[in-house]
Amino acid sequence: MEERQKEMPKEKRRKVRELAEQVLALSRDNILVSLRFLDVAMMELSWQAGEATGCIATDGSTVWYDPAYVLRLYQRDPRLVTRSMLHLLLHCIFFHSFAYDKVERELWDLAADLAVEGVILEMGLPIAALDTDAEARGKLRVWQEDAGSLTAERIYKYMRHNPMGPGERQDLLRLFYRDSHDRWTPRGEVQMTPEQWRKISERVKADLKSFTRGRAHTQGLEKNLAEATRDRYDYSAILRRFTVMGEDLTVNDEEFDYIYYTYGLERYGNMPLIEPLEYKDARKVKEFVIALDTSASCRGPVVKEFLNKTYSLLKGAENFFTRINVHIIQCDNEVQSDTRITCDEDFQAFLAHGKLQGFGATDFRPVFDYVDRLLEQGEFENLKGLIYFTDGYGIYPQRMPGYDVIFAFLEEDEARQPVPPWSMKVVIESEL
C-alpha cells in the first residue's frame, strides 16, 4: 500500500485528498443533522490527512486519516465512514484515550470499542447502519448480561476476570473495530486535556436532555456520559481527614544540622556535638473506625477490594503511627464482629485470615450506636472519623455523630438514596 501511494502521481494524490475531505465533510454533516447535541464536540477536533497509514485515528485533539483508506471505506459502504467518525467521536466524549496509563491496553481497546458500538447500535441511526449490526447486537446482549452494563469500565473489568480465547477476540475485532488507538499513547503535548473534554461532555449531557425529550434509545449514551463525567475522588486525600498531629519516633531531619554533627565526630571521635531529635511532629492515622456492610449484596470480593485499597494507602510508615487504634466493624442489620487493629501486623492478619459475617438486610444505625458505646467506655482518645463501606441500600441514622463520617461506594448508582447531609459520600475508584 505504501509503495503504491509513493508511486501515485502528485496530481492524483491531490485529487484523492480532495475527495476524502468531501466524504468526511458529508459524514460530519450527516452526524450533526441527526445528532445536533454533538456539534460542540465535533467542532473541537481538527482533521489532518496523512499518507499510507491505512486507518483513521485520534489522540483526542487531532484526527489523522489516510485519504485512500477513507475512499475505500466509502466505496464499500458510505455509512462505514459515518460509523467510523461517530465511533471515534464517542471515544473522545467518554475519555477513553485518557485511561491508557492504568490499563492493559489490548483489553481496554476492545472494551472501549464495544462500549461505543453499543451506544451507536442502541440509537439505531440509519446513516450509520451496517449489514453486520444484527450479529453485533447479539454479541452485545451477551456482554451486557455478563458485564452488567455496556460501559468501557464494566466491560474491561469483566474481561480481566474472564479471559477470552484468540478466536473470540478476533470475532469481536471483526465486528467492532473502526479506528486505530495508536495515538492514544501521548506523543508530546496534547492540545485537548481531560478537563476540557469533561466540560464538552457535560455540555453534551445537558444538550442530550432536550434532544431526547420524549425519545428512547439513548440509555447507553446517558450511562457512558454519566461514567465519564462523574466526580472522581482522591481517596488518599480523604483519609487525611482522619489524621492527627503526634510525636513520631524518628529522626527529625528538618531540625538537625549535619555540619556540627559530623564536625564533632571528626574532631572528638565518637562524640557528635548535637544529638539528633528522636521524634518529630507528624500528621498520621491514629484512631478511626472502618465499618463494613456485610449484607447480601456486599459479597467478599467487593469488600476485600475496598480493604486492600484502604490498606495500601495506609500501610506506609508515612501514614501509620507505630501504635494505632482502628476498629473494623462488620454489620448487616446488626453488629456481627469488631476487630481491633493496633499495628500494621494486625491489619495484614485481618486481610489474610479475616472472614466476613452477616449477609442479612442492611441497617447502618447499629454501627453508630455501637461506636457511641465504645466512646462512653473510653475506647478512643480522639476518634477522628468512621468510613462506612456499603452499597448504600439501608437505613441511615438521623442524628449527626460527634465525628466525621464517610460513606464509601465502589460504584455510582443513581437509584441509591442520598447520604445524610452531615456525612460525606465517596465513590472510590475501583481498580480497572
QUIPE-V109942 format. One record per backbone hydrogen bond with DSSP energy under -0.5 kcal/mol. CO is the residue of the C=O (numbers start at 1). NH is the residue of the N-H. E is the energy in kcal/mol with one decimal. If there is no record, write none. Layout:
# QUIPE-V109942
CO:NH:E
CO:NH:E
This chain:
# QUIPE-V109942
1:5:-2.2
2:6:-2.0
3:7:-2.0
4:8:-0.9
9:13:-2.4
10:14:-2.2
11:15:-1.9
12:16:-2.7
13:17:-2.2
14:18:-2.2
15:19:-2.5
16:20:-2.3
17:21:-2.3
18:22:-1.9
19:23:-2.4
20:24:-2.7
21:25:-2.4
22:26:-2.3
23:27:-2.2
24:28:-2.6
25:29:-2.3
26:30:-2.2
27:31:-2.2
28:32:-2.5
29:33:-2.2
30:34:-1.7
31:35:-3.2
35:38:-2.1
36:39:-1.6
38:42:-2.6
39:43:-2.2
40:44:-0.8
41:44:-0.7
41:45:-0.5
42:45:-1.1
46:63:-3.4
48:65:-2.0
50:67:-0.9
55:66:-1.5
56:180:-2.4
57:64:-2.8
61:46:-2.0
62:59:-1.3
62:64:-0.6
63:48:-3.4
64:57:-2.5
65:50:-3.1
65:67:-0.7
66:70:-2.3
67:71:-2.1
68:72:-2.1
69:73:-2.3
70:74:-2.3
71:75:-2.3
72:76:-2.1
73:77:-2.7
77:80:-2.3
77:81:-0.6
78:81:-0.7
78:82:-1.1
79:83:-2.7
80:84:-2.3
81:85:-2.4
82:86:-2.5
83:87:-2.5
84:88:-2.4
85:89:-2.2
86:90:-2.2
87:91:-1.6
88:92:-1.4
89:93:-2.2
90:94:-2.2
91:96:-2.1
92:95:-1.4
95:98:-1.4
96:99:-1.1
97:100:-0.6
99:102:-1.7
100:103:-0.6
103:105:-0.8
104:108:-2.6
105:109:-2.9
106:110:-1.7
107:111:-2.7
108:112:-2.9
109:113:-2.0
110:114:-2.4
111:115:-2.1
112:116:-2.2
113:117:-2.2
114:118:-2.1
115:119:-1.6
116:120:-2.2
117:121:-2.7
118:122:-2.0
119:123:-1.8
120:124:-1.2
120:125:-0.7
125:128:-1.4
126:129:-1.0
130:133:-1.4
132:136:-2.3
133:137:-2.8
134:138:-1.7
135:139:-1.9
136:140:-2.4
137:141:-2.1
138:142:-1.3
139:143:-2.0
140:144:-2.6
141:145:-1.7
142:146:-1.9
143:147:-3.5
144:148:-1.9
149:151:-1.3
151:155:-2.6
152:156:-2.7
153:157:-2.1
154:158:-2.1
155:159:-2.5
156:160:-2.3
157:161:-1.4
158:162:-1.2
165:169:-2.1
166:170:-2.3
167:171:-1.9
168:172:-2.0
169:173:-2.4
170:174:-2.1
171:175:-1.3
172:176:-2.5
173:177:-2.0
180:58:-0.6
181:184:-1.8
182:185:-1.0
184:186:-0.6
191:193:-0.6
193:197:-2.2
194:198:-2.2
195:199:-1.8
196:200:-1.8
197:201:-2.8
198:202:-2.4
199:203:-1.9
200:204:-2.6
201:205:-2.6
202:206:-2.1
203:207:-2.9
204:208:-2.4
205:209:-1.0
206:210:-0.9
207:211:-2.0
208:212:-2.7
210:213:-0.7
212:215:-2.9
218:222:-2.5
219:223:-2.5
220:224:-2.3
221:225:-2.3
222:226:-2.4
223:227:-2.2
224:228:-2.1
225:229:-2.3
226:230:-1.0
233:235:-1.1
234:238:-1.9
235:239:-2.3
236:240:-1.0
238:241:-1.7
239:242:-2.0
240:243:-1.5
242:286:-0.7
244:284:-2.1
246:248:-0.6
246:282:-2.1
247:249:-0.5
248:250:-2.1
248:280:-1.4
251:253:-1.3
252:255:-1.2
253:256:-1.2
256:258:-0.8
257:261:-1.3
258:262:-2.7
259:263:-2.1
260:264:-2.1
260:273:-0.8
261:265:-1.6
262:266:-2.3
263:267:-2.8
264:268:-2.6
265:269:-0.9
269:271:-2.2
277:252:-1.3
280:248:-2.9
282:246:-1.6
282:284:-0.7
284:244:-2.6
285:321:-1.4
286:325:-3.4
287:384:-1.7
288:327:-1.6
289:291:-0.6
289:387:-2.8
290:329:-2.7
291:293:-0.5
291:389:-2.9
292:294:-0.8
292:331:-2.4
294:359:-3.5
295:298:-1.5
297:299:-0.9
299:302:-0.6
299:303:-1.9
300:304:-3.0
301:305:-1.9
302:306:-1.7
303:307:-2.5
304:308:-2.8
305:309:-2.1
306:310:-2.6
307:311:-3.1
308:312:-2.5
309:313:-1.2
310:314:-1.2
311:315:-2.6
316:319:-2.0
316:320:-1.6
319:285:-3.5
325:288:-1.0
326:328:-0.5
326:341:-3.9
327:290:-2.9
327:329:-0.7
328:339:-2.5
329:292:-3.2
330:336:-3.4
330:337:-1.4
331:294:-2.1
332:363:-2.7
334:332:-1.6
337:330:-2.2
338:340:-0.6
339:328:-2.9
340:342:-0.5
341:326:-2.6
342:324:-2.2
343:347:-1.5
344:348:-2.1
345:349:-2.3
346:350:-2.2
347:351:-2.2
348:352:-2.0
349:353:-2.8
350:354:-2.3
360:296:-1.8
362:395:-0.5
364:367:-0.8
364:368:-1.0
365:369:-2.2
366:370:-2.3
367:371:-2.6
368:372:-2.1
369:373:-1.7
370:374:-2.0
371:375:-2.3
372:376:-2.1
373:377:-1.8
374:379:-2.6
375:378:-1.4
384:404:-1.5
385:289:-2.1
386:388:-0.6
386:406:-2.7
387:291:-3.2
387:389:-0.7
388:390:-0.6
388:408:-2.6
389:293:-2.5
392:394:-1.2
394:396:-0.6
395:364:-1.7
395:365:-0.7
404:386:-2.2
405:424:-2.2
406:388:-3.4
406:408:-0.6
407:426:-2.4
408:390:-2.2
409:428:-3.1
413:416:-1.3
420:423:-1.9
424:407:-2.9
426:409:-2.9
426:428:-0.7
427:233:-0.5
428:430:-0.6
